Amino acid sequence: MKIDVIESELNEAQTTLEKFDNNITIFGSARTIQDDPLAKIAYQLGKSLSDGGFNVLTGAGPGIMQAANHGAFEGKSKSIGLNIKLPKEQTPNPYLDECLTFEHFFTRKVMLIKYADACVFFPGGFGTADELMEILTLVQTRKGKQIKILLFDSAFWTPLLAWFDTLKDNQYINPTDLTSFEMVDSVEQVLEILEA
């Protein structure tokens, strides 16, 4: 890990992203196929957000990211991707007005969160869980700005919330930590929360 590469990534991303306001970051599985109902919803959400004046940021990959970018790309605002170089090269999806490429997950994650006014988490694997835990920690410790965190598909996230309740019962987190996010099940709910 080279400090100069990290500094370059952060500076380049800041120069690009500070030009954009009203940004919503969408996280979710790279493995979701485009015919999956969740991908179709991510497309609808991306389009609705974009037409509503929000730029959509994702990790630039396939799956939920591609679906959300596709919708945003066809909308009125910008579709922005923050790609990551992987051993099996991740190709950015084709629905991007702006694309930045990162060597390191942590610099990419910083930028996906720093310039977001809200984050929407679709179902996903280790990467999505890592991103969610990072932002919950930043909000809990007030090391990041207080933003809206939405968990899409309550059936998927309910087991995680049961574990969060165990953390609360054991006093590993405070009850107020459980108020830092909301569960949603429709594009309409997301829009209503963001516009409130």
C-alpha positions as CSV (number, residue, x, y, z in Angstrom):
1,M,0.0,0.0,0.0
2,K,1.5,3.3,-1.1
3,I,0.7,6.6,0.6
4,D,1.1,8.5,-2.7
5,V,-1.5,6.3,-4.4
6,I,-3.9,6.7,-1.6
7,E,-3.4,10.5,-1.6
8,S,-3.8,10.6,-5.4
9,E,-7.1,8.6,-5.3
10,L,-8.6,10.8,-2.6
11,N,-7.6,14.0,-4.3
12,E,-8.8,13.0,-7.7
13,A,-12.1,11.8,-6.3
14,Q,-12.6,15.0,-4.3
15,T,-11.9,17.1,-7.3
16,T,-14.5,15.2,-9.3
17,L,-17.2,14.7,-6.7
18,E,-17.2,18.1,-5.0
19,K,-18.9,19.4,-8.2
20,F,-22.0,17.4,-7.5
21,D,-24.8,18.1,-4.9
22,N,-27.8,16.0,-3.9
23,N,-26.1,12.7,-4.1
24,I,-27.5,9.3,-3.1
25,T,-25.2,6.3,-2.9
26,I,-26.7,2.9,-3.6
27,F,-25.0,-0.3,-2.4
28,G,-25.9,-3.9,-3.2
29,S,-24.7,-7.2,-4.6
30,A,-22.6,-7.3,-7.7
31,R,-23.9,-10.8,-8.3
32,T,-27.6,-9.9,-8.8
33,I,-28.7,-10.6,-12.4
34,Q,-30.5,-7.8,-14.3
35,D,-33.7,-9.9,-14.5
36,D,-33.9,-10.3,-10.8
37,P,-36.8,-8.4,-9.2
38,L,-34.4,-6.5,-6.9
39,A,-32.4,-5.3,-9.9
40,K,-35.5,-4.1,-11.6
41,I,-36.4,-2.1,-8.4
42,A,-32.8,-0.7,-8.3
43,Y,-33.3,0.5,-11.9
44,Q,-36.6,2.1,-11.0
45,L,-35.1,3.7,-7.9
46,G,-32.1,5.0,-9.9
47,K,-34.4,6.5,-12.6
48,S,-36.8,8.1,-10.0
49,L,-33.9,9.6,-8.0
50,S,-32.3,11.0,-11.2
51,D,-35.5,12.5,-12.5
52,G,-36.1,13.9,-9.0
53,G,-32.8,15.9,-9.1
54,F,-30.5,13.4,-7.3
55,N,-27.2,12.1,-8.6
56,V,-26.8,8.4,-8.1
57,L,-23.4,7.0,-6.9
58,T,-22.5,3.3,-6.9
59,G,-19.4,1.1,-6.9
60,A,-19.7,1.1,-10.7
61,G,-19.9,-2.7,-11.0
62,P,-22.5,-5.1,-12.2
63,G,-25.6,-6.3,-10.4
64,I,-27.5,-3.8,-8.2
65,M,-24.9,-1.2,-9.0
66,Q,-25.4,-1.5,-12.8
67,A,-29.2,-1.5,-12.4
68,A,-29.2,1.7,-10.3
69,N,-26.7,3.4,-12.7
70,H,-28.8,2.3,-15.7
71,G,-31.9,4.0,-14.3
72,A,-29.9,7.1,-13.3
73,F,-28.2,7.3,-16.7
74,E,-31.6,7.4,-18.4
75,G,-32.8,10.0,-16.0
76,K,-32.2,13.8,-15.8
77,S,-29.3,13.8,-13.3
78,K,-25.9,12.1,-13.2
79,S,-24.9,8.5,-12.9
80,I,-21.6,8.2,-11.1
81,G,-19.5,5.1,-10.5
82,L,-16.5,4.5,-8.2
83,N,-14.9,1.4,-9.6
84,I,-12.4,-0.8,-7.9
85,K,-9.5,-2.7,-9.5
86,L,-9.7,-6.4,-8.5
87,P,-7.5,-9.4,-9.3
88,K,-10.3,-10.5,-11.6
89,E,-10.6,-7.1,-13.3
90,Q,-14.0,-5.5,-12.5
91,T,-15.2,-3.7,-15.6
92,P,-17.2,-0.6,-15.0
93,N,-20.8,-0.9,-16.1
94,P,-21.7,1.0,-19.3
95,Y,-24.2,3.4,-17.6
96,L,-21.9,6.1,-16.2
97,D,-21.6,9.8,-16.8
98,E,-18.6,9.9,-14.5
99,C,-16.3,7.0,-13.5
100,L,-13.4,7.0,-11.0
101,T,-11.2,4.0,-10.5
102,F,-9.6,3.0,-7.1
103,E,-6.9,0.7,-6.0
104,H,-8.1,0.5,-2.5
105,F,-11.5,-0.4,-1.0
106,F,-11.2,1.9,1.9
107,T,-10.5,5.1,-0.2
108,R,-13.4,4.1,-2.5
109,K,-15.7,3.6,0.5
110,V,-14.7,6.9,2.0
111,M,-15.8,8.7,-1.2
112,L,-19.0,6.7,-1.6
113,I,-20.0,7.9,1.8
114,K,-18.4,11.4,2.1
115,Y,-20.4,12.9,-0.8
116,A,-23.7,11.1,-0.1
117,D,-26.7,12.8,1.4
118,A,-28.2,9.3,2.0
119,C,-27.3,5.7,1.4
120,V,-29.6,2.9,0.3
121,F,-28.5,-0.6,1.0
122,F,-29.9,-3.4,-1.2
123,P,-29.2,-7.0,-0.3
124,G,-25.6,-8.1,-0.8
125,G,-22.7,-10.1,0.5
126,F,-19.6,-9.3,2.5
127,G,-18.8,-6.1,0.6
128,T,-22.3,-4.6,1.2
129,A,-22.2,-5.7,4.9
130,D,-18.7,-4.1,5.3
131,E,-20.0,-0.8,3.7
132,L,-23.1,-0.8,6.0
133,M,-21.1,-1.5,9.2
134,E,-18.6,1.3,8.2
135,I,-21.3,3.9,7.8
136,L,-23.2,2.8,10.9
137,T,-19.9,3.1,12.9
138,L,-19.2,6.6,11.4
139,V,-22.7,7.8,12.3
140,Q,-22.6,6.2,15.8
141,T,-19.2,7.8,16.6
142,R,-20.1,11.0,14.9
143,K,-16.9,10.7,12.7
144,G,-19.0,11.2,9.6
145,K,-21.9,13.5,8.8
146,Q,-25.4,12.4,9.9
147,I,-27.1,11.0,6.8
148,K,-30.1,8.9,6.1
149,I,-29.4,5.2,5.9
150,L,-32.1,3.0,4.3
151,L,-32.1,-0.8,4.2
152,F,-34.1,-2.0,1.2
153,D,-36.0,-5.3,1.6
154,S,-37.0,-5.7,5.2
155,A,-37.2,-9.5,4.9
156,F,-33.5,-9.7,4.0
157,W,-32.3,-7.4,6.7
158,T,-34.6,-8.6,9.6
159,P,-32.1,-11.3,10.7
160,L,-29.3,-8.6,11.0
161,L,-31.7,-6.5,13.0
162,A,-32.3,-9.4,15.4
163,W,-28.5,-9.6,15.9
164,F,-28.5,-5.8,16.5
165,D,-31.1,-6.3,19.2
166,T,-28.7,-8.9,20.8
167,L,-26.0,-6.3,20.7
168,K,-28.3,-3.8,22.4
169,D,-29.4,-6.4,25.0
170,N,-25.8,-7.0,25.9
171,Q,-25.1,-3.3,26.0
172,Y,-22.6,-3.4,23.1
173,I,-24.5,-0.7,21.4
174,N,-27.0,1.9,22.7
175,P,-30.7,1.7,21.9
176,T,-30.4,5.0,20.1
177,D,-28.0,3.4,17.6
178,L,-30.9,1.4,16.3
179,T,-32.6,4.7,15.2
180,S,-29.8,5.6,12.7
181,F,-31.4,3.6,9.9
182,E,-34.8,2.7,8.5
183,M,-36.1,-0.3,6.6
184,V,-38.0,0.2,3.3
185,D,-39.7,-2.0,0.8
186,S,-40.6,0.2,-2.1
187,V,-39.2,3.0,-4.3
188,E,-42.0,5.2,-3.0
189,Q,-40.9,4.8,0.6
190,V,-37.4,5.7,-0.3
191,L,-38.5,8.9,-2.1
192,E,-40.9,9.9,0.7
193,I,-38.1,9.6,3.3
194,L,-35.5,11.5,1.1
195,E,-38.0,14.3,0.4
196,A,-39.1,14.7,4.0
